[in-house]
Amino acid sequence: MYRAIRPKLIELTRPVIDFLNALDGEKDHPDRVDLERMVLSAERQKGATPLHQIPASPRFTSPERAPVPKAEVTNAIQYARPAIQVAKVKKRLKVKSNREVGEGTFDYFYRAEFGNDDE
């Protein structure tokens, strides 16, 4: 029985899954609007229709959303150094995490070699 209804389940849920995947892809974007804020804003609007008055729809249609600008391509850099040296650099850079040490040392090198050239 499951095999018989599986294709229909996939067909019916695909638009919802696509919408949720798109929202998930936007979660790290700085200009995104939280779904919760969007819902709360819609609830406060004048003329909002109570849920029980909205007719049932046989097909899910996601709300229109503005296209998300492409995120800048980044690369992760990882290296290891003795803990004593890392602690000294943390203190000098006035940072608390190893990640900040890596970012700080990379930025220092980049500015020394390339100045303020961002390309």
N, C-alpha and C positions, 0 to 999 in steps of 0.2 A: 504494500500500500504506500509506504514512504517513497519508494522509487517512482510510483505513479504520480504523486503530487509534488515531488521535489522540483521539477521544472517550473510548475506554476508558482510555487513559493519563491523561487529565484526571480521569476519575472515580476512578481508583485513587490518584492522587497528591494529590488535593484535600485530604483530611484531614491529610496530612503538611504540605502547604504552609500550610494554615490554622494548624496548631500552631506552625510555625516563624515565621509572621507574628505570632502572638500573643506568642511569646517575644521577638521583635524589638521589639515595641511596649512590652515591659516593661523593656527594657535600661537605660533612663534613670531608672527609678523607684528611689528610695532603699531601699525595703523589699524589693526583688526578691531572689530566691535564684538565684545563678548555676547554670546547668545543670551545669557541671562539678562544683560543690560538691554538687549534688543527686545526681549519679551516684556520686561518691566516697563520699558518705554511705550510699547504698544498697548499695554494694559491701561496706562494713564491717559492715553489719547481720548479725546471726546469722540463719541460715536462708535466706540469699540463695541463689537457685537459679542454678547455672551456666547460661550462655547456651545451651549445646548441649542442655540438658535441657528448655528451654522449647519447647512445641509451636508449630509455625508457625501464624500466624493469617492468614486470607485478607484481613482488613481491619484497617487501622491504627486504633488507638484511643488518643487522647492521654491522658496521666495527668491526674487531677483536680488543678486548681490553684485556689488561693484567688483571689477576684476582686481586681483591682488597684484601689486607690482612684484616683479621678480626679485628675489632676495639676492644680495651680493654673494658671489661664490667665495667660499673660504676653505682653507686647508688647516687641519690640525697638525701641530708640531709637538713632538714629545722627546724629551731627553732626560737623562739622570745625572745628578752630580752629588758629591758628598753632602750629607745633611748639615754639617757645620758651615760649609760654603753657602748653601741655600739659606740658612738662618741669617747669615750676615747680609746677604742680598735682600732678604725680606725686610730686615731692619733698615737698610739704606734706602730701599724703595718705599718704605712705610706702607707695606702691604701685609696681608695675613695669610693668603693662600699660595700654594705652589703655582696655581694657574696664573695668578697675578704676577708672580715672579717671572714666569715664562713670557707673558705678554709684555711686561716691563723691559725685560732684557732684549726681546725682539725689537720693541719700539726704539730702544736706545741704539741698538745696532743700525736699524733702518735709518734713523735720523742722522747718525754719524756718517753713514755711507751715501745716502741719497738726499739728505736735507728734508724739505717738506714736500718733495715730489710724491704724489699719491699714486702714480701709475707704475 
